[in-house]
Amino acid sequence: MVACLSLTFLPFTSQAENAPVTSAMANPKPAESAEVKTLELRLNEISSMDKTKLKASEKKALRKEVRSIEKKLKALGSGVYLSGAAVVLIIILLIILL
């Protein structure tokens, strides 16, 4: 078991030592990052608004806008999301294997 674990955590050297290292993550496109910044700026602007003087229909429109911006941000963002059940399963497997 120790040999198996040590083989998984030890780095292996390849024959192509002088090859350029490329990352698995792609560089974010400038247009996407600018779009993300503008969306976040709009969210901050909405959250800092004084909503007490707005009508119900205006508040509803703002809520819809916030939801659509959050959906766009989730679509633009690339991340790994784990559910609670997945985390519990991983912990149980680690306990069993170790």
mmCIF file of the C-alpha atoms, coordinates in Angstrom:
data_MODEL
# 
_entry.id   MODEL 
# 
loop_
_atom_site.group_PDB 
_atom_site.id 
_atom_site.type_symbol 
_atom_site.label_atom_id 
_atom_site.label_alt_id 
_atom_site.label_comp_id 
_atom_site.label_asym_id 
_atom_site.label_entity_id 
_atom_site.label_seq_id 
_atom_site.pdbx_PDB_ins_code 
_atom_site.Cartn_x 
_atom_site.Cartn_y 
_atom_site.Cartn_z 
_atom_site.occupancy 
_atom_site.B_iso_or_equiv 
_atom_site.pdbx_formal_charge 
_atom_site.auth_seq_id 
_atom_site.auth_comp_id 
_atom_site.auth_asym_id 
_atom_site.auth_atom_id 
_atom_site.pdbx_PDB_model_num 
ATOM 1  C CA . MET A 1 1  ? 0.000   0.000  0.000   1.00 0.00 ? 1  MET A CA 1 
ATOM 2  C CA . VAL A 1 2  ? 2.842   2.388  0.846   1.00 0.00 ? 2  VAL A CA 1 
ATOM 3  C CA . ALA A 1 3  ? 4.544   1.571  -2.451  1.00 0.00 ? 3  ALA A CA 1 
ATOM 4  C CA . CYS A 1 4  ? 1.352   2.309  -4.361  1.00 0.00 ? 4  CYS A CA 1 
ATOM 5  C CA . LEU A 1 5  ? 0.860   5.625  -2.611  1.00 0.00 ? 5  LEU A CA 1 
ATOM 6  C CA . SER A 1 6  ? 4.494   6.628  -3.032  1.00 0.00 ? 6  SER A CA 1 
ATOM 7  C CA . LEU A 1 7  ? 4.288   5.937  -6.749  1.00 0.00 ? 7  LEU A CA 1 
ATOM 8  C CA . THR A 1 8  ? 1.261   8.179  -7.075  1.00 0.00 ? 8  THR A CA 1 
ATOM 9  C CA . PHE A 1 9  ? 2.849   11.114 -5.263  1.00 0.00 ? 9  PHE A CA 1 
ATOM 10 C CA . LEU A 1 10 ? 6.386   10.956 -6.684  1.00 0.00 ? 10 LEU A CA 1 
ATOM 11 C CA . PRO A 1 11 ? 6.897   13.002 -9.817  1.00 0.00 ? 11 PRO A CA 1 
ATOM 12 C CA . PHE A 1 12 ? 8.134   11.194 -12.872 1.00 0.00 ? 12 PHE A CA 1 
ATOM 13 C CA . THR A 1 13 ? 10.733  12.749 -15.116 1.00 0.00 ? 13 THR A CA 1 
ATOM 14 C CA . SER A 1 14 ? 10.226  12.574 -18.822 1.00 0.00 ? 14 SER A CA 1 
ATOM 15 C CA . GLN A 1 15 ? 12.701  12.394 -21.670 1.00 0.00 ? 15 GLN A CA 1 
ATOM 16 C CA . ALA A 1 16 ? 11.671  15.820 -22.937 1.00 0.00 ? 16 ALA A CA 1 
ATOM 17 C CA . GLU A 1 17 ? 13.263  17.900 -20.212 1.00 0.00 ? 17 GLU A CA 1 
ATOM 18 C CA . ASN A 1 18 ? 13.761  20.965 -22.401 1.00 0.00 ? 18 ASN A CA 1 
ATOM 19 C CA . ALA A 1 19 ? 10.210  21.051 -23.690 1.00 0.00 ? 19 ALA A CA 1 
ATOM 20 C CA . PRO A 1 20 ? 8.284   24.207 -22.768 1.00 0.00 ? 20 PRO A CA 1 
ATOM 21 C CA . VAL A 1 21 ? 5.911   23.748 -19.899 1.00 0.00 ? 21 VAL A CA 1 
ATOM 22 C CA . THR A 1 22 ? 2.301   24.446 -20.743 1.00 0.00 ? 22 THR A CA 1 
ATOM 23 C CA . SER A 1 23 ? -0.306  24.787 -18.079 1.00 0.00 ? 23 SER A CA 1 
ATOM 24 C CA . ALA A 1 24 ? -3.558  22.874 -18.091 1.00 0.00 ? 24 ALA A CA 1 
ATOM 25 C CA . MET A 1 25 ? -5.488  26.091 -17.577 1.00 0.00 ? 25 MET A CA 1 
ATOM 26 C CA . ALA A 1 26 ? -5.907  28.249 -20.627 1.00 0.00 ? 26 ALA A CA 1 
ATOM 27 C CA . ASN A 1 27 ? -5.078  31.906 -20.230 1.00 0.00 ? 27 ASN A CA 1 
ATOM 28 C CA . PRO A 1 28 ? -8.231  33.936 -19.785 1.00 0.00 ? 28 PRO A CA 1 
ATOM 29 C CA . LYS A 1 29 ? -9.121  35.956 -22.835 1.00 0.00 ? 29 LYS A CA 1 
ATOM 30 C CA . PRO A 1 30 ? -8.880  39.703 -22.335 1.00 0.00 ? 30 PRO A CA 1 
ATOM 31 C CA . ALA A 1 31 ? -12.424 40.142 -23.633 1.00 0.00 ? 31 ALA A CA 1 
ATOM 32 C CA . GLU A 1 32 ? -13.783 37.658 -21.110 1.00 0.00 ? 32 GLU A CA 1 
ATOM 33 C CA . SER A 1 33 ? -11.939 39.218 -18.204 1.00 0.00 ? 33 SER A CA 1 
ATOM 34 C CA . ALA A 1 34 ? -13.132 42.681 -19.243 1.00 0.00 ? 34 ALA A CA 1 
ATOM 35 C CA . GLU A 1 35 ? -16.665 41.346 -19.489 1.00 0.00 ? 35 GLU A CA 1 
ATOM 36 C CA . VAL A 1 36 ? -16.370 39.766 -16.052 1.00 0.00 ? 36 VAL A CA 1 
ATOM 37 C CA . LYS A 1 37 ? -15.121 43.043 -14.608 1.00 0.00 ? 37 LYS A CA 1 
ATOM 38 C CA . THR A 1 38 ? -18.003 44.992 -16.112 1.00 0.00 ? 38 THR A CA 1 
ATOM 39 C CA . LEU A 1 39 ? -20.531 42.451 -14.808 1.00 0.00 ? 39 LEU A CA 1 
ATOM 40 C CA . GLU A 1 40 ? -19.023 42.569 -11.324 1.00 0.00 ? 40 GLU A CA 1 
ATOM 41 C CA . LEU A 1 41 ? -19.018 46.365 -11.467 1.00 0.00 ? 41 LEU A CA 1 
ATOM 42 C CA . ARG A 1 42 ? -22.711 46.337 -12.341 1.00 0.00 ? 42 ARG A CA 1 
ATOM 43 C CA . LEU A 1 43 ? -23.457 43.930 -9.464  1.00 0.00 ? 43 LEU A CA 1 
ATOM 44 C CA . ASN A 1 44 ? -21.628 46.211 -7.038  1.00 0.00 ? 44 ASN A CA 1 
ATOM 45 C CA . GLU A 1 45 ? -23.516 49.189 -8.424  1.00 0.00 ? 45 GLU A CA 1 
ATOM 46 C CA . ILE A 1 46 ? -26.857 47.441 -7.923  1.00 0.00 ? 46 ILE A CA 1 
ATOM 47 C CA . SER A 1 47 ? -25.994 46.352 -4.398  1.00 0.00 ? 47 SER A CA 1 
ATOM 48 C CA . SER A 1 48 ? -24.989 49.891 -3.416  1.00 0.00 ? 48 SER A CA 1 
ATOM 49 C CA . MET A 1 49 ? -28.222 51.401 -4.752  1.00 0.00 ? 49 MET A CA 1 
ATOM 50 C CA . ASP A 1 50 ? -30.855 52.807 -2.431  1.00 0.00 ? 50 ASP A CA 1 
ATOM 51 C CA . LYS A 1 51 ? -33.758 50.507 -3.227  1.00 0.00 ? 51 LYS A CA 1 
ATOM 52 C CA . THR A 1 52 ? -36.216 51.956 -0.711  1.00 0.00 ? 52 THR A CA 1 
ATOM 53 C CA . LYS A 1 53 ? -37.518 54.568 -3.155  1.00 0.00 ? 53 LYS A CA 1 
ATOM 54 C CA . LEU A 1 54 ? -37.956 52.172 -6.058  1.00 0.00 ? 54 LEU A CA 1 
ATOM 55 C CA . LYS A 1 55 ? -41.276 50.778 -7.183  1.00 0.00 ? 55 LYS A CA 1 
ATOM 56 C CA . ALA A 1 56 ? -42.014 47.055 -6.949  1.00 0.00 ? 56 ALA A CA 1 
ATOM 57 C CA . SER A 1 57 ? -41.699 46.628 -10.707 1.00 0.00 ? 57 SER A CA 1 
ATOM 58 C CA . GLU A 1 58 ? -38.277 48.324 -10.689 1.00 0.00 ? 58 GLU A CA 1 
ATOM 59 C CA . LYS A 1 59 ? -37.106 46.090 -7.849  1.00 0.00 ? 59 LYS A CA 1 
ATOM 60 C CA . LYS A 1 60 ? -38.324 43.048 -9.760  1.00 0.00 ? 60 LYS A CA 1 
ATOM 61 C CA . ALA A 1 61 ? -36.407 44.168 -12.853 1.00 0.00 ? 61 ALA A CA 1 
ATOM 62 C CA . LEU A 1 62 ? -33.252 44.608 -10.757 1.00 0.00 ? 62 LEU A CA 1 
ATOM 63 C CA . ARG A 1 63 ? -33.647 41.110 -9.289  1.00 0.00 ? 63 ARG A CA 1 
ATOM 64 C CA . LYS A 1 64 ? -33.987 39.657 -12.776 1.00 0.00 ? 64 LYS A CA 1 
ATOM 65 C CA . GLU A 1 65 ? -30.910 41.563 -13.907 1.00 0.00 ? 65 GLU A CA 1 
ATOM 66 C CA . VAL A 1 66 ? -28.883 40.321 -10.926 1.00 0.00 ? 66 VAL A CA 1 
ATOM 67 C CA . ARG A 1 67 ? -29.923 36.730 -11.613 1.00 0.00 ? 67 ARG A CA 1 
ATOM 68 C CA . SER A 1 68 ? -28.976 36.978 -15.272 1.00 0.00 ? 68 SER A CA 1 
ATOM 69 C CA . ILE A 1 69 ? -25.603 38.545 -14.406 1.00 0.00 ? 69 ILE A CA 1 
ATOM 70 C CA . GLU A 1 70 ? -24.897 35.777 -11.895 1.00 0.00 ? 70 GLU A CA 1 
ATOM 71 C CA . LYS A 1 71 ? -25.748 33.148 -14.519 1.00 0.00 ? 71 LYS A CA 1 
ATOM 72 C CA . LYS A 1 72 ? -23.382 34.806 -16.989 1.00 0.00 ? 72 LYS A CA 1 
ATOM 73 C CA . LEU A 1 73 ? -20.621 34.918 -14.402 1.00 0.00 ? 73 LEU A CA 1 
ATOM 74 C CA . LYS A 1 74 ? -21.082 31.226 -13.638 1.00 0.00 ? 74 LYS A CA 1 
ATOM 75 C CA . ALA A 1 75 ? -20.950 30.419 -17.340 1.00 0.00 ? 75 ALA A CA 1 
ATOM 76 C CA . LEU A 1 76 ? -17.782 32.476 -17.845 1.00 0.00 ? 76 LEU A CA 1 
ATOM 77 C CA . GLY A 1 77 ? -16.045 31.156 -14.768 1.00 0.00 ? 77 GLY A CA 1 
ATOM 78 C CA . SER A 1 78 ? -14.284 27.837 -15.021 1.00 0.00 ? 78 SER A CA 1 
ATOM 79 C CA . GLY A 1 79 ? -14.059 26.026 -11.757 1.00 0.00 ? 79 GLY A CA 1 
ATOM 80 C CA . VAL A 1 80 ? -14.525 22.666 -10.180 1.00 0.00 ? 80 VAL A CA 1 
ATOM 81 C CA . TYR A 1 81 ? -17.517 22.431 -7.914  1.00 0.00 ? 81 TYR A CA 1 
ATOM 82 C CA . LEU A 1 82 ? -17.971 19.525 -5.520  1.00 0.00 ? 82 LEU A CA 1 
ATOM 83 C CA . SER A 1 83 ? -21.246 18.722 -3.876  1.00 0.00 ? 83 SER A CA 1 
ATOM 84 C CA . GLY A 1 84 ? -21.465 17.848 -0.219  1.00 0.00 ? 84 GLY A CA 1 
ATOM 85 C CA . ALA A 1 85 ? -22.126 14.193 -1.017  1.00 0.00 ? 85 ALA A CA 1 
ATOM 86 C CA . ALA A 1 86 ? -19.020 14.043 -3.199  1.00 0.00 ? 86 ALA A CA 1 
ATOM 87 C CA . VAL A 1 87 ? -16.876 15.472 -0.405  1.00 0.00 ? 87 VAL A CA 1 
ATOM 88 C CA . VAL A 1 88 ? -18.266 12.967 2.092   1.00 0.00 ? 88 VAL A CA 1 
ATOM 89 C CA . LEU A 1 89 ? -17.655 10.109 -0.353  1.00 0.00 ? 89 LEU A CA 1 
ATOM 90 C CA . ILE A 1 90 ? -14.057 11.226 -0.919  1.00 0.00 ? 90 ILE A CA 1 
ATOM 91 C CA . ILE A 1 91 ? -13.432 11.434 2.819   1.00 0.00 ? 91 ILE A CA 1 
ATOM 92 C CA . ILE A 1 92 ? -14.896 7.949  3.376   1.00 0.00 ? 92 ILE A CA 1 
ATOM 93 C CA . LEU A 1 93 ? -12.745 6.518  0.596   1.00 0.00 ? 93 LEU A CA 1 
ATOM 94 C CA . LEU A 1 94 ? -9.650  8.150  2.056   1.00 0.00 ? 94 LEU A CA 1 
ATOM 95 C CA . ILE A 1 95 ? -10.437 6.715  5.492   1.00 0.00 ? 95 ILE A CA 1 
ATOM 96 C CA . ILE A 1 96 ? -10.948 3.232  4.049   1.00 0.00 ? 96 ILE A CA 1 
ATOM 97 C CA . LEU A 1 97 ? -7.818  3.324  1.891   1.00 0.00 ? 97 LEU A CA 1 
ATOM 98 C CA . LEU A 1 98 ? -5.569  4.840  4.520   1.00 0.00 ? 98 LEU A CA 1 
# 
